[in-house]
Every structure is written in structure tokens, then in C-alpha cells.
Amino acid sequence: MSFGATLVAIVAILAWASLRHRRHAAPNEDQAGADRVANAALAREVAGLRERVEVLERILTDRRDSSSSLAREIEALRD
């Protein structure tokens, strides 16, 4: 093999390796969009769960006269 052919082969291998590295190193646009959607959904779920925990904490920490009033209040909160 001549020096020119060897040089062309080396450059081609380096170009291929560079393109392959860029493709795997760069975040995929579709994946990034899906991650943003998933993160937004998780943030909404966490906000809802925090609200539920606050309600439960309020129920547990407030003094109640009887368990029947507690049951009525729980049913009212479900609506």
C-alpha cells in the first residue's frame, strides 16, 4: 500500500470515529424532549402528593372531638 493510500485510510478512520463519537455523545433531541415531558409530569405528581401530605398532616395534628367528625371531614376532603 502506498503512503497516499495509507494516509487516506487513516483520515477516513479518524473521521468515522469522530462522527460516531459525536452521535453518541450528543443528547438525542427526541430523548431530551421526552425527558422534559417526563420531568414536568413528575413535578405535577410531586406537587399533588405534597398537597395530600399537607392535608394528612392537618388531619393528624388538629384536635378533633370525635372519630365520627374526623370521618366526615375525610369524606369531605375526597370530594
HELIX and SHEET records of a PDB file:
HELIX    1   1 PHE A    3  ALA A   25  1                                  23    
HELIX    2   2 GLU A   29  THR A   61  1                                  33    
HELIX    3   3 SER A   67  ARG A   78  1                                  12    
END                                                                             
